[in-house]
Amino acid sequence: MFLNLHGKVLMDTSEKQVQRVLIVDDDSNMRSALKRVFVLAGYGVELYESGLAFLQQADLTAPGCIILDLCMPGIDGLAVQAALNQRQCRLPLIFLTGSAAVRNAVDAMRAGAIDFLEKPFDNDDLLRRVAAAMAGQAILRQAREAHAEVQQRLAKLTPREHQVLSHIAKGLTNKEAARALGTSHRTVEIQRTRIMEKTQASSLADLVRMSLQKNAEPKQTP
């Protein structure tokens, strides 16, 4: 690791597999203390002294967990969170707050933050919460990748095959689907076979599952 001119901790390129924690706090002592905690725990750390610096410099596309002070001069934590939501940032966000700002922290949870801790906090508790956030992010990323793959498979279907799939997903038999579509039982059988081939579905249950996932993008849950 090394520091740039802005005091931002950067990860060495050889540490690509190290999990990343992005710390945003205007208190230099707090930034230093948090850096020690996470570096000792094996994390890659990036430090930002203000919400503006974070929004201007941070890579929000790579995996990581954001530790964000709620009360900061200039752009405060809630404003930073609003900007992240506008950018559709999917990184898990944990707020640090004083006891006087707990009500604001609750508002932050409603806006998508997954957790908040009151200062002073226990370092081990913070590490546990970050580890849980990282694990949840990995699961969510895998779910989104699977969802994208399903979307790609379903995109191969013709409009008519989508109609057949819709009826199959409702539990209709081939004969019932044929009557609903005004076609023959044999035609629906052929179309169903093509649907199975194009979607690479291993069973009817697998095909129905894909249909149900079509418009249901995975979301982060607290």
C-alpha positions in Angstrom: 0.0 0.0 0.0 1.0 3.6 -0.5 -0.3 7.1 0.0 -1.0 9.6 -2.8 -0.7 13.4 -2.5 -4.3 13.6 -1.2 -3.6 11.2 1.7 -5.6 8.5 0.1 -4.5 4.9 0.8 -4.1 2.9 -2.4 -3.9 -0.8 -2.7 -0.8 -2.3 -4.3 -1.8 -3.9 -7.7 -0.4 -7.2 -6.3 -3.2 -7.2 -3.7 -6.1 -7.6 -6.2 -7.8 -10.3 -4.1 -7.7 -8.2 -0.9 -11.2 -7.0 0.1 -11.6 -3.2 -0.1 -12.8 -0.9 2.6 -13.5 2.8 1.8 -13.4 5.0 4.8 -15.0 8.5 4.6 -14.5 10.7 7.7 -13.4 14.3 8.3 -11.6 13.3 11.6 -8.0 12.5 10.8 -7.6 10.6 14.1 -10.6 8.5 13.3 -9.4 7.8 9.8 -6.0 6.6 11.1 -7.6 4.5 13.8 -9.9 2.8 11.3 -7.1 2.3 8.9 -5.1 0.4 11.6 -8.1 -1.8 12.4 -8.8 -2.8 8.9 -5.2 -3.2 7.7 -4.4 -5.5 10.6 -7.5 -7.5 9.7 -6.1 -8.0 6.2 -8.3 -5.5 4.2 -7.2 -3.0 1.6 -8.0 0.5 2.8 -8.9 3.7 1.0 -9.2 6.9 3.1 -11.2 10.0 2.2 -11.2 13.2 4.3 -14.5 14.5 2.9 -17.7 13.4 1.2 -16.7 15.5 -1.9 -13.3 13.8 -2.1 -14.9 10.4 -1.9 -17.5 11.2 -4.6 -14.8 12.6 -6.9 -12.1 10.0 -6.5 -13.5 6.7 -5.4 -14.0 3.8 -7.8 -17.6 2.7 -7.1 -17.6 -0.1 -9.6 -15.1 -2.5 -7.8 -16.3 -4.6 -4.9 -15.9 -3.1 -1.4 -17.6 -1.8 1.7 -18.1 1.9 2.5 -17.6 3.2 6.1 -19.2 6.7 6.1 -19.3 9.3 8.9 -22.8 10.7 9.1 -21.9 14.1 10.5 -19.3 15.9 8.3 -18.9 19.5 7.3 -19.8 20.4 3.7 -21.4 17.3 2.2 -22.6 15.2 5.1 -23.2 11.5 5.1 -26.8 11.6 4.1 -26.0 13.8 1.1 -23.2 11.4 0.1 -25.6 8.5 0.4 -28.1 10.4 -1.8 -25.4 10.9 -4.4 -24.5 7.2 -4.3 -28.1 6.2 -4.8 -28.4 8.6 -7.7 -25.4 6.9 -9.3 -26.9 3.5 -8.5 -23.9 2.5 -6.4 -24.4 -1.0 -5.1 -21.6 -1.1 -2.6 -22.8 -1.9 1.0 -22.8 1.2 3.2 -22.2 1.3 7.0 -22.7 4.6 8.8 -20.7 5.8 11.8 -22.7 8.2 14.0 -22.8 9.9 17.4 -25.7 9.3 19.7 -27.3 12.6 18.9 -27.7 11.6 15.2 -29.3 8.2 15.6 -32.5 9.4 14.1 -30.6 10.5 11.0 -29.0 7.1 10.9 -32.4 5.4 10.9 -33.3 7.6 7.9 -30.1 6.4 6.3 -31.2 2.8 6.8 -34.5 3.6 5.1 -32.5 5.0 2.2 -30.5 1.9 1.7 -27.7 1.8 4.3 -27.3 -1.7 5.6 -26.0 -0.8 9.1 -24.9 1.9 11.4 -22.7 2.0 14.5 -22.7 4.6 17.3 -19.4 6.1 18.3 -17.5 4.9 20.3 -17.8 1.4 18.9 -16.2 -1.9 19.4 -13.6 -2.7 16.8 -14.4 -6.4 16.7 -18.1 -5.6 16.3 -17.2 -3.3 13.3 -15.1 -6.0 11.7 -17.9 -8.5 12.1 -20.4 -6.2 10.4 -18.1 -5.4 7.6 -17.4 -9.1 7.0 -21.1 -9.7 6.9 -21.6 -6.9 4.4 -18.8 -8.2 2.2 -20.4 -11.7 2.3 -23.8 -10.3 1.4 -22.3 -8.3 -1.4 -20.6 -11.5 -2.8 -23.9 -13.4 -2.7 -25.8 -10.5 -4.3 -23.2 -10.2 -7.1 -23.5 -13.9 -7.9 -27.3 -13.6 -7.9 -27.1 -10.7 -10.3 -24.7 -12.6 -12.6 -27.1 -15.5 -12.6 -30.0 -13.1 -13.3 -28.1 -11.6 -16.2 -27.5 -15.0 -17.7 -31.2 -15.9 -17.5 -32.0 -12.6 -19.3 -29.6 -13.5 -22.0 -31.1 -17.0 -22.5 -34.7 -15.6 -22.5 -33.7 -13.0 -25.1 -33.1 -15.8 -27.6 -36.8 -16.6 -27.7 -39.2 -15.4 -30.4 -42.3 -13.4 -29.4 -44.4 -16.5 -29.9 -42.1 -18.6 -27.7 -42.4 -16.0 -25.0 -46.2 -16.4 -25.2 -45.9 -20.1 -24.9 -43.5 -19.7 -21.9 -45.9 -17.4 -20.2 -48.7 -20.0 -20.4 -46.3 -22.8 -19.2 -45.2 -20.7 -16.3 -48.9 -20.3 -15.3 -49.2 -24.1 -15.1 -51.1 -24.7 -18.3 -50.6 -28.0 -20.1 -49.6 -28.1 -23.7 -53.2 -28.7 -24.8 -54.4 -25.8 -22.6 -51.7 -23.5 -23.9 -52.6 -24.5 -27.5 -56.3 -23.7 -27.0 -55.4 -20.3 -25.4 -53.1 -19.5 -28.3 -55.4 -20.8 -31.0 -52.9 -23.3 -32.3 -52.3 -27.0 -32.3 -51.1 -29.2 -29.4 -48.2 -30.4 -31.6 -47.1 -26.9 -32.4 -46.9 -26.0 -28.7 -44.9 -29.2 -28.1 -42.4 -28.2 -30.8 -42.2 -24.6 -29.4 -41.8 -25.9 -25.9 -38.9 -28.1 -27.0 -37.2 -25.1 -28.7 -37.7 -23.0 -25.6 -36.0 -25.7 -23.4 -33.1 -25.8 -25.9 -32.6 -22.1 -26.2 -32.8 -21.4 -22.4 -30.8 -24.5 -21.6 -33.4 -25.4 -19.0 -32.8 -28.8 -17.4 -36.4 -29.4 -16.4 -39.9 -27.8 -16.4 -39.2 -26.5 -12.9 -36.0 -24.9 -14.1 -37.9 -23.2 -17.0 -40.6 -21.9 -14.7 -37.9 -20.5 -12.3 -36.3 -18.6 -15.2 -39.7 -17.2 -16.2 -40.3 -16.0 -12.6 -36.8 -14.4 -12.4 -37.3 -12.5 -15.7 -38.4 -9.3 -14.1 -37.2 -9.8 -10.6 -33.7 -8.3 -10.3 -31.9 -9.4 -7.1 -31.7 -6.7 -4.4 -29.5 -6.0 -1.4 -31.3 -7.0 1.9 -30.2 -5.7 5.2 
